[in-house]
Amino acid sequence: MLPREQNNAVSSAQSATPPYDEAYGLDGSVRPHWQYLLDSLEELGAEEFQRRHDLMQRILRDDGATYNDYAEGLVARPWALDPIPLLIDSQEWNEIESGLQERAELLNLILRDLYGARSLLKHGVLPPELILSHPGFLRECDGLLLAGDAQLVQYAADMVRAPDGSMQVMSDRTQTPSGAGYALENRLVMSRIFPSLFRDSHVHRLSLYFNSLRLKLGAMNPNGDVGRVAVLTPGTYNETYFEHVFLANFLGYQLVQGSDLIVRDGYVWLKTLDGVSRVDVILRRIDDSYCDPVELKSDSRLGVPGLLEVMRMGHVAIVNPLGSGILENRGLMRYLPAAAQHFFGRELRLQSAATYWCGDPQDRRFVLDNLQNLVIKTTRRSPSANRLLGSTLTAQQLQELRAAIEARPLDYVAQEHLQPSAAPVWEAAEKRALPAVLRGFAVAGESSYTVMPGGLTRVGTRAGEFEISNRLGSLSKDTWVLASEPERRATPEATSLPQATSSSAGTMELPSRVVENLFWVGRYTERAEAALRLLRTVMTKLHGEESIPAAARPLLLRAVTQLTCTYPGFMDDKTLGNSPDDELLSVVLDAKRAGSVVFSLRALQGAVDQVKDYMSADTQRILNELQDAIDQLPASLCNAHYSASEEALGSLVTILLALAGLAKESMVRGHGWTFLDMGRRIERGLQTVSLLRSLWVPALDPPQQSVTIETALLSTESLMTFRRRYQGDPSLASGLDLLLLAPDNPRSLCFQLERIGEHLESLPPGSDGSRLSGEARLVLEATTAVRLANPQLLTQVKKDQYLRGNLDQLLARIQRLLNDTASLLHTRYFEHASGPQPMTPAEQERVL
């Protein structure tokens, strides 16, 4: 590290020095390794380049590439990729690569030492208070080391190129280094929009890094044989959830949440339909303190209770190991040169930005004297802990910052302000230069670390931007490391892992959470479709040329309320007596109203988000169309002409049918598809029952009854079949025969019950040894009741009554049996006995 006086001079000089330009030299000439790319882009022309830019955005959207933004609530912001890559020539990359390898090796030794011998503290290389006062140092992990030399399996570093052209490290990422999946997505997209340019530029490929990661995780199995590797995600609300899904699919691993795992008998198990299955290696994307609520953060719902105890027993390997967050202590960078001398006897090849820890009295005096020239950070990394650039603060703010540092000096570090290099960016159909930060990635191998050739480049939104991060809307770039000669393609076969036995090769165990969400995907899809069909039919009749009979009109409107469960709705006489348009619009558009169309569609999207790793690219395209249709729905329904409303609702029905058709024709007929379709069948049965109870149980005169018969048949897409099959008898009894009893009508209640029964027979048997499970008995009872029903008897109305009592009793019975079936399915297949849990305060008091 430079003497402090020199560092201050360097900081002042850098603030007046223009940033290093990645593509152009000081004289304005193009740098040699950029010449071919810029010439090729020039030949494309602005119009063609813009076309490919638009194609790139469509590909990213079809891939579902997003970054979840918490700035204004949870918003899945589309992943922003710039079409101009960042280029690094082969010679310079060799220096960066060796520097990252050396840095990863040093941090690995530090991590092993801090949770082992702690020689760095004993010999005064690191101040004890720097480590022991930091929340990233977990005393619960003392002596808890992975087998082998590599403790730090994955490593990432944020680097900037200083104005003099040197590459320097700004920060280290060691807990759950993110960004590698986004770098891979960027590469896949760029190679599609510029295939010839990518091939002719001889770009180093990323496959070696991911093959090395796959090999390393497979070799870490502590339990022998072929291990099960799982990617542990906090869930759909995490900022980088897309990356978790993408990496799990690319690597071929199961994506799990904490609730999917359970600790039993000293092992970690995955809860599946068939019981539990052991997990041997966990690639985590959850911060240290959230991983085990029993011993760490007791209110965490993201981790696995008892996980630390399994680690102590050596029955599971966690990557990166718990406790590695101490390496993200920003004050540690101040002492890395001394640690390198301690372990290697030399300085690091890849230098860090000059850093000062305010816990050191000499450093603190220097920081307080030079606040206006430094970047102030907390030692603890946190989304809410912003970096402060002293030169941008007012005198009052500087005074407040000085007071905070003096009050808690151990919590603050200061760093030299490095002005990032400027990289070319395509923005608004023109090229600009914006500040860039490169994140490099490394994974432990047999002897050293394998470094991803390139990494994830992020650029600011404006020139001279101080902080560059995804949270602030930064763009990303694909990073091309240019080889001096064509690179031989790395094939997965060359680095293959031991294969599973043939008996298990064709099976895929699904977490109970995944199956439950697929079940609700089916239910919400059918719920939204049924509501849309009825609303479309009712709106058409209300605004049609023929007037609705006075007695039938309230039945149609109340059917909307009863089918969607948007009470009180049209069950309130006041609402029923007013113009129905406002209430109908609310049933469609009010996202906060349980049962509305948009509410069901949002719930469908939420369930799909939970199982994105099981959805195909075509499914993502349909979901994109669904989102577009939802966004356009308010404007479409505000059109005064009823045909616009019918068209808007009809387009949503078409999209939902496409989603259902894709699942039917593309999903493997495993447990996932079984529960998805069973969810559809149960919900369709319930919706049919609700529709018939609201429209056909009330007894009306024949002219008025014909309206309710036609409405129910239109809503169930059965009117044409009804007219052809029952030409001589268009009665209610014929309608019941078609919608209740017809086994060949996909919309009939009998059809739904038979399919549910078939699905139940294909599920794993219960443990009670009975031939029929509880849910199978309920479905059999419902099927028998429907098959034994006599349509003529069901249509009878007792004297002085206005309801068809027999029909109402049958439908109410079927409704109860279907609801009970769904409840039993949840109990049998979606719930498992819980594992260890943290003690409540009352329990702790009793123990103490």
TIVEX-859301 format. One record per residue (C-alpha): x, y, z. Coordinates in steps of 0.02 Angstrom, whole numbers, padded with zeros to 5 digits, always signed. Layout:
BEGIN
XYZ ...
//
This chain:
BEGIN
+00000+00000+00000 +00066+00175-00041 +00110+00295+00100 -00040+00399+00151 +00031+00563+00085 +00057+00484-00086 -00117+00408-00084 -00192+00578-00051 -00095+00650-00196 -00148+00507-00308 -00331+00532-00260 -00322+00718-00300 -00231+00686-00463 -00357+00555-00517 -00502+00672-00488 -00426+00789-00617 -00370+00653-00738 -00494+00597-00873 -00548+00415-00858 -00460+00281-00956 -00551+00249-01120 -00569+00063-01157 -00585+00082-01345 -00482+00237-01387 -00309+00298-01342 -00265+00472-01280 -00234+00528-01459 -00407+00469-01512 -00345+00318-01608 -00435+00152-01591 -00346+00027-01479 -00282-00121-01586 -00391-00256-01505 -00548-00149-01532 -00516-00113-01716 -00603-00265-01790 -00758-00248-01679 -00784-00063-01712 -00754-00083-01899 -00882-00226-01904 -01011-00126-01810 -00982+00021-01926 -01014-00091-02076 -01178-00150-02001 -01247+00025-01999 -01359+00107-01870 -01522+00035-01937 -01463-00147-01935 -01379-00123-01767 -01541-00057-01693 -01634-00207-01765 -01515-00325-01677 -01530-00223-01519 -01718-00248-01525 -01692-00434-01558 -01578-00444-01407 -01713-00369-01296 -01842-00493-01361 -01726-00639-01324 -01694-00579-01147 -01881-00560-01119 -01917-00732-01191 -01785-00804-01076 -01869-00719-00928 -01708-00627-00882 -01752-00505-00744 -01680-00418-00592 -01800-00392-00447 -01799-00211-00393 -01852-00159-00218 -01841+00029-00246 -02031+00048-00269 -02098-00117-00208 -02051-00281-00290 -02035-00252-00477 -01961-00381-00596 -01857-00262-00700 -01801-00331-00870 -01616-00372-00872 -01524-00230-00961 -01389-00284-01083 -01288-00169-01195 -01253-00241-01369 -01073-00178-01374 -00960-00299-01278 -00812-00249-01172 -00650-00313-01249 -00492-00370-01157 -00343-00432-01254 -00264-00599-01212 -00101-00532-01141 -00185-00414-01020 -00308-00548-00969 -00167-00666-00922 -00112-00539-00792 -00289-00514-00726 -00320-00702-00720 -00161-00741-00622 -00201-00596-00504 -00377-00663-00470 -00309-00839-00441 -00181-00775-00317 -00309-00667-00228 -00432-00812-00213 -00294-00923-00143 -00249-00790-00014 -00429-00767+00043 -00449-00955+00052 -00299-00965+00170 -00367-00822+00274 -00537-00906+00290 -00458-01071+00343 -00348-00981+00468 -00486-00875+00547 -00592-01028+00586 -00441-01135+00627 -00272-01090+00700 -00300-00900+00693 -00114-00871+00668 -00152-00705+00582 -00226-00639+00744 -00091-00715+00854 +00050-00638+00753 -00034-00468+00738 -00056-00475+00550 -00241-00438+00574 -00310-00336+00720 -00421-00449+00826 -00554-00314+00843 -00568-00301+00653 -00622-00483+00646 -00706-00517+00812 -00816-00361+00807 -00882-00397+00633 -01052-00486+00618 -00983-00590+00475 -00872-00687+00595 -00981-00831+00656 -00919-00908+00817 -01040-01051+00787 -00929-01101+00639 -00767-01111+00739 -00670-01263+00679 -00803-01302+00550 -00702-01331+00391 -00739-01417+00227 -00640-01572+00182 -00488-01533+00075 -00388-01374+00053 -00519-01266-00031 -00634-01179+00092 -00675-01035-00024 -00750-01129-00170 -00825-00982-00265 -00750-00808-00270 -00790-00645-00359 -00704-00477-00363 -00764-00307-00424 -00626-00220-00522 -00605-00051-00605 -00473+00011-00723 -00390+00165-00650 -00349+00316-00760 -00171+00249-00782 -00240+00088-00858 -00204-00027-00711 -00339-00145-00650 -00377-00131-00464 -00496-00224-00348 -00632-00123-00262 -00717-00263-00164 -00720-00451-00137 -00875-00562-00142 -00863-00724-00043 -01030-00768+00038 -01142-00799-00112 -01051-00721-00262 -01185-00676-00388 -01174-00628-00571 -01098-00782-00653 -01270-00835-00716 -01304-00663-00788 -01133-00666-00872 -01180-00832-00954 -01349-00765-01008 -01262-00613-01085 -01144-00726-01180 -01283-00838-01247 -01382-00687-01308 -01233-00598-01386 -01178-00755-01479 -01353-00762-01555 -01366-00582-01613 -01186-00569-01676 -01141-00750-01722 -01013-00710-01857 -00932-00568-01759 -00920-00677-01604 -00843-00822-01700 -00718-00717-01797 -00661-00623-01640 -00595-00785-01563 -00677-00753-01395 -00627-00863-01247 -00776-00971-01200 -00855-00983-01028 -00887-01171-01028 -00726-01214-00936 -00779-01113-00785 -00950-01195-00771 -00881-01369-00805 -00755-01340-00666 -00894-01284-00550 -00995-01439-00590 -00844-01552-00561 -00800-01468-00397 -00975-01481-00326 -00986-01663-00378 -00819-01703-00296 -00871-01622-00131 -01000-01756-00087 -00954-01809+00092 -01065-01962+00089 -00988-02060-00055 -01063-02122-00219 -01153-02002-00337 -01209-01854-00232 -01362-01746-00247 -01323-01562-00269 -01456-01431-00233 -01457-01243-00263 -01531-01159-00110 -01623-00998-00153 -01712-00872-00040 -01857-00879-00162 -01942-00777-00295 -01923-00612-00204 -01733-00614-00208 -01653-00486-00323 -01561-00616-00427 -01692-00754-00427 -01680-00770-00616 -01497-00815-00598 -01537-00949-00469 -01662-01029-00588 -01547-01010-00738 -01394-01086-00653 -01493-01231-00579 -01560-01275-00751 -01392-01252-00837 -01297-01356-00710 -01435-01486-00697 -01466-01464-00510 -01624-01455-00407 -01676-01279-00357 -01741-01283-00179 -01798-01164-00044 -01769-01185+00142 -01945-01254+00165 -01905-01394+00041 -01767-01462+00154 -01775-01546+00323 -01645-01613+00446 -01670-01790+00507 -01551-01919+00580 -01400-01809+00552 -01429-01778+00366 -01515-01649+00256 -01663-01716+00159 -01767-01651+00014 -01954-01668+00043 -02033-01751-00109 -02195-01839-00152 -02112-02007-00120 -02050-01955+00051 -01878-01881+00080 -01717-01894-00020 -01544-01853+00046 -01452-01695-00009 -01261-01703-00003 -01201-01535-00072 -01289-01366-00060 -01241-01221-00173 -01318-01083-00069 -01382-00913-00121 -01432-00863+00056 -01323-00755+00169 -01236-00838+00316 -01347-00780+00458 -01509-00835+00373 -01455-01015+00341 -01498-01094+00509 -01633-01017+00621 -01588-01136+00762 -01413-01068+00791 -01402-00907+00692 -01543-00784+00649 -01690-00859+00743 -01826-00769+00644 -01760-00825+00475 -01882-00919+00365 -01758-00942+00223 -01639-01070+00294 -01643-01249+00358 -01663-01278+00545 -01519-01386+00609 -01407-01360+00457 -01253-01313+00559 -01262-01472+00661 -01264-01577+00502 -01110-01481+00442 -01020-01522+00605 -01058-01705+00579 -00983-01694+00404 -01141-01755+00316 -01168-01605+00202 -01054-01485+00108 -01106-01303+00094 -01036-01191-00044 -00974-01067+00008 -00961-01127+00189 -01053-01032+00324 -00942-00899+00398 -00862-00848+00234 -00949-00680+00249 -00806-00621+00360 -00701-00604+00202 -00822-00469+00141 -00769-00361+00288 -00715-00204+00194 -00583-00166+00323 -00495-00330+00282 -00435-00258+00116 -00324-00138+00216 -00223-00288+00281 -00217-00400+00128 -00040-00343+00081 +00022-00396+00253 -00073-00562+00242 +00005-00593+00071 +00178-00564+00146 +00133-00683+00288 +00075-00826+00176 +00167-00797+00010 +00313-00687+00058 +00272-00564-00082 +00148-00431-00132 -00011-00468-00228 -00005-00455-00417 -00179-00377-00424 -00180-00225-00313 -00327-00161-00211 -00388+00017-00203 -00300+00102-00058 -00405+00066+00098 -00403+00135+00276 -00488+00057+00427 -00546+00184+00553 -00517+00061+00696 -00332+00096+00674 -00291+00263+00760 -00168+00317+00627 -00287+00273+00485 -00429+00361+00575 -00332+00523+00591 -00290+00517+00406 -00472+00483+00358 -00541+00623+00466 -00414+00744+00392 -00456+00694+00212 -00642+00654+00213 -00673+00764+00060 -00553+00659-00047 -00608+00483+00004 -00752+00361-00014 -00826+00313+00155 -00905+00141+00180 -00959+00032+00325 -00861-00126+00360 -01022-00225+00345 -01095-00247+00172 -01280-00205+00166 -01401-00144+00032 -01451-00001+00146 -01271+00052+00184 -01230+00175+00045 -01056+00228-00002 -01022+00412+00028 -00907+00514-00083 -00833+00650+00024 -00817+00776-00117 -01006+00773-00144 -01055+00806+00038 -01099+00974+00114 -01005+01044+00264 -01148+00989+00378 -01147+00813+00306 -00959+00801+00326 -00976+00853+00507 -01110+00722+00540 -01004+00589+00454 -00852+00638+00558 -00955+00620+00717 -01019+00448+00664 -00842+00387+00630 -00778+00451+00797 -00923+00367+00888 -00902+00196+00804 -00732+00191+00719 -00730+00000+00703 -00880+00009+00585 -00803+00122+00452 -00674+00111+00315 -00617+00239+00187 -00555+00202+00013 -00467+00295-00124 -00592+00354-00254 -00553+00262-00415 -00628+00339-00570 -00688+00193-00678 -00638+00177-00860 -00758+00230-00997 -00832+00095-01108 -00931+00121-01269 -01120+00099-01247 -01263+00098-01372 -01397+00212-01304 -01543+00294-01394 -01476+00240-01564 -01306+00321-01533 -01141+00273-01455 -01085+00348-01289 -00946+00316-01162 -01000+00271-00985 -00905+00212-00829 -00880+00024-00814 -00847-00101-00674 -00794-00281-00707 -00839-00424-00591 -00725-00575-00612 -00765-00751-00552 -00658-00897-00494 -00697-01074-00436 -00583-01191-00341 -00505-01334-00437 -00387-01476-00396 -00230-01369-00383 -00284-01187-00400 -00432-01084-00457 -00515-01082-00627 -00557-00904-00678 -00702-00864-00793 -00625-00783-00949 -00712-00615-00942 -00850-00594-00816 -00995-00475-00789 -00967-00295-00840 -01086-00161-00776 -01092+00017-00838 -01168+00171-00759 -01318+00264-00824 -01223+00427-00847 -01045+00490-00866 -00950+00515-00704 -01073+00410-00603 -01005+00370-00431 -01094+00208-00387 -01127+00073-00517 -01244-00069-00467 -01391-00168-00531 -01500-00092-00395 -01474+00078-00474 -01523+00020-00648 -01350-00005-00721 -01328-00086-00890 -01230-00247-00911 -01107-00299-01045 -01040-00462-01110 -00851-00466-01080 -00748-00537-01223 -00572-00598-01188 -00492-00608-01359 -00385-00761-01391 -00228-00745-01496 -00286-00898-01595 -00448-00997-01614 -00495-01084-01452 -00537-01268-01450 -00716-01296-01394 -00730-01376-01222 -00857-01517-01223 -00954-01576-01070 -00899-01755-01108 -00719-01709-01076 -00760-01663-00897 -00905-01778-00858 -00953-01833-00684 -00996-02010-00627 -01168-02056-00688 -01312-02115-00584 -01367-02294-00595 -01486-02341-00734 -01626-02372-00611 -01628-02191-00558 -01578-02108-00721 -01755-02090-00782 -01832-02021-00624 -01844-01842-00565 -01896-01814-00386 -01993-01654-00364 -01995-01554-00203 -02166-01550-00123 -02166-01359-00140 -02144-01374-00329 -02285-01500-00345 -02398-01392-00237 -02365-01239-00345 -02397-01339-00504 -02561-01394-00426 -02607-01212-00397 -02549-01162-00571 -02683-01280-00634 -02813-01213-00513 -02780-01028-00543 -02775-01054-00731 -02945-01137-00729 -03015-01013-00604 -02966-00864-00712 -03029-00948-00871 -03198-00991-00796 -03221-00813-00733 -03170-00740-00901 -03289-00852-00997 -03438-00809-00887 -03398-00623-00885 -03379-00621-01074 -03547-00709-01094 -03638-00597-00970 -03565-00436-01043 -03615-00491-01217 -03793-00526-01163 -03808-00365-01064 -03752-00260-01212 -03829-00368-01348 -03972-00324-01463 -04097-00439-01375 -04151-00386-01201 -04132-00507-01056 -04294-00562-00970 -04321-00474-00805 -04311-00633-00701 -04153-00697-00787 -04050-00537-00773 -04019-00545-00584 -03973-00729-00599 -03839-00692-00728 -03765-00552-00623 -03770-00652-00462 -03688-00797-00552 -03538-00684-00579 -03526-00649-00393 -03552-00831-00344 -03429-00902-00470 -03290-00778-00428 -03331-00768-00241 -03319-00578-00250 -03450-00551-00115 -03558-00454-00081 -03557-00399-00264 -03723-00426-00349 -03792-00517-00197 -03821-00341-00127 -03989-00277-00192 -03920-00100-00201 -03779-00153-00318 -03899-00261-00416 -04016-00116-00444 -03882+00000-00512 -03792-00006-00678 -03688-00167-00674 -03540-00097-00772 -03440-00031-00624 -03458-00193-00527 -03414-00299-00678 -03258-00194-00710 -03209-00215-00528 -03229-00404-00541 -03110-00401-00688 -02981-00267-00643 -02969-00248-00454 -02805-00338-00416 -02833-00321-00228 -03004-00402-00234 -02992-00588-00200 -03078-00684-00339 -03062-00550-00473 -02989-00597-00641 -02829-00497-00617 -02811-00564-00439 -02818-00743-00505 -02698-00704-00646 -02575-00623-00525 -02589-00776-00413 -02557-00885-00566 -02401-00784-00606 -02343-00800-00426 -02363-00989-00430 -02270-00998-00596 -02128-00895-00523 -02104-01029-00392 -02078-01163-00526 -01988-01063-00661 -01849-01192-00668 -01977-01316-00737 -02048-01199-00870 -01993-01202-01051 -01946-01054-01161 -02113-01069-01251 -02203-01059-01085 -02107-00900-01044 -02162-00823-01209 -02344-00861-01169 -02322-00786-00995 -02251-00630-01076 -02406-00618-01185 -02513-00641-01030 -02424-00497-00943 -02447-00386-01096 -02632-00428-01102 -02653-00389-00916 -02565-00221-00940 -02679-00177-01086 -02839-00237-01002 -02890-00074-00914 -02880+00028-01074 -02974-00105-01172 -03117-00119-01047 -03138+00069-01035 -03195+00069-01216 -03380+00106-01219 -03420-00022-01353 -03455-00195-01284 -03359-00281-01426 -03196-00208-01358 -03230-00288-01189 -03273-00453-01269 -03114-00449-01373 -03004-00405-01224 -03075-00545-01117 -03070-00665-01264 -02885-00633-01293 -02849-00679-01113 -02947-00841-01132 -02846-00881-01288 -02682-00855-01195 -02738-00965-01051 -02789-01100-01175 -02617-01089-01255 -02537-01111-01084 -02645-01262-01047 -02613-01336-01220 -02425-01318-01201 -02430-01407-01034 -02535-01547-01108 -02426-01573-01261 -02251-01538-01191 -02243-01587-01007 -02176-01758-00962 -02313-01863-00884 -02236-01866-00712 -02297-01812-00542 -02280-01628-00590 -02399-01644-00737 -02516-01755-00636 -02540-01625-00501 -02552-01481-00625 -02691-01570-00720 -02775-01629-00561 -02778-01448-00501 -02864-01401-00663 -02991-01542-00648 -03035-01504-00467 -03055-01319-00503 -03155-01349-00662 -03269-01464-00565 -03295-01333-00430 -03325-01196-00558 -03452-01303-00651 -03543-01342-00490 -03548-01157-00443 -03610-01108-00616 -03751-01236-00617 -03804-01198-00439 -03820-01013-00477 -03905-01029-00647 -03999-01194-00652 -04056-01226-00474 -04178-01076-00476 -04336-01123-00570 -04393-01000-00704 -04523-00997-00840 -04464-01084-01001 -04423-00923-01099 -04321-00856-00955 -04244-01025-00914 -04181-01038-01092 -04071-00886-01059 -03988-00966-00908 -03968-01131-01002 -03883-01043-01147 -03773-00941-01031 -03707-01094-00940 -03675-01187-01104 -03586-01037-01181 -03478-01016-01028 -03426-01199-01034 -03397-01199-01222 -03533-01330-01246 -03673-01238-01338 -03633-01304-01512 -03620-01482-01449 -03784-01462-01356 -03876-01401-01511 -03812-01542-01620 -03834-01681-01492 -04006-01630-01425 -04090-01552-01576 -04261-01619-01529 -04248-01585-01342 -04162-01420-01297 -04217-01438-01116 -04133-01418-00948 -04128-01608-00928 -04027-01619-01089 -03912-01484-01025 -03883-01582-00864 -03848-01738-00965 -03712-01645-01060 -03631-01548-00916 -03654-01677-00778 -03657-01852-00851 -03572-01853-01023 -03405-01946-01001 -03347-01887-01172 -03372-01701-01139 -03209-01623-01072 -03316-01490-00987 -03434-01609-00895 -03424-01645-00710 -03415-01832-00741 -03263-01807-00854 -03172-01708-00717 -03207-01838-00583 -03148-01982-00691 -02984-01893-00732 -02956-01851-00548 -02983-02034-00504 -02856-02088-00635 -02728-01964-00570 -02752-02024-00392 -02716-02203-00445 -02548-02149-00518 -02488-02065-00358 -02376-02149-00228 -02481-02257-00110 -02511-02205+00069 -02424-02284+00217 -02582-02349+00300 -02592-02501+00185 -02771-02467+00130 -02821-02501-00049 -02904-02332-00067 -02836-02170+00004 -02952-02047+00089 -02954-01933-00063 -02986-02079-00180 -03137-02128-00074 -03206-01952-00087 -03185-01947-00276 -03263-02119-00294 -03412-02062-00191 -03432-01906-00299 -03414-02004-00461 -03543-02132-00406 -03666-01996-00355 -03651-01912-00525 -03666-02074-00623 -03821-02126-00528 -03905-01957-00554 -04064-01948-00657 -04076-01784-00755 -04265-01792-00758 -04276-01806-00569 -04149-01668-00545 -04254-01544-00643 -04409-01572-00539 -04476-01428-00433 -04584-01462-00283 -04750-01373-00268 -04744-01195-00203 -04553-01194-00217 -04441-01099-00337 -04284-01207-00322 -04236-01377-00389 -04197-01458-00222 -04130-01624-00288 -04009-01537-00405 -03952-01417-00269 -03920-01559-00146 -03818-01658-00273 -03713-01508-00324 -03684-01456-00143 -03627-01633-00104 -03506-01636-00251 -03439-01466-00201 -03401-01525-00024 -03319-01686-00085 -03205-01593-00207 -03153-01466-00075 -03116-01607+00048 -03015-01696-00086 -02907-01543-00112 -02879-01528+00075 -02827-01710+00092 -02707-01693-00055 -02626-01546+00033 -02608-01642+00195 -02541-01801+00116 -02422-01733-00016 -02377-01554+00024 -02344-01561+00211 -02204-01651+00303 -02159-01661+00486 -02049-01515+00535 -01869-01531+00593 -01776-01434+00729 -01844-01263+00774 -01773-01121+00880 -01837-01113+01059 -01962-00979+01103 -01913-00853+01239 -02025-00945+01361 -01941-01111+01324 -01769-01032+01342 -01819-00963+01512 -01877-01135+01571 -01713-01215+01514 -01606-01081+01597 
//
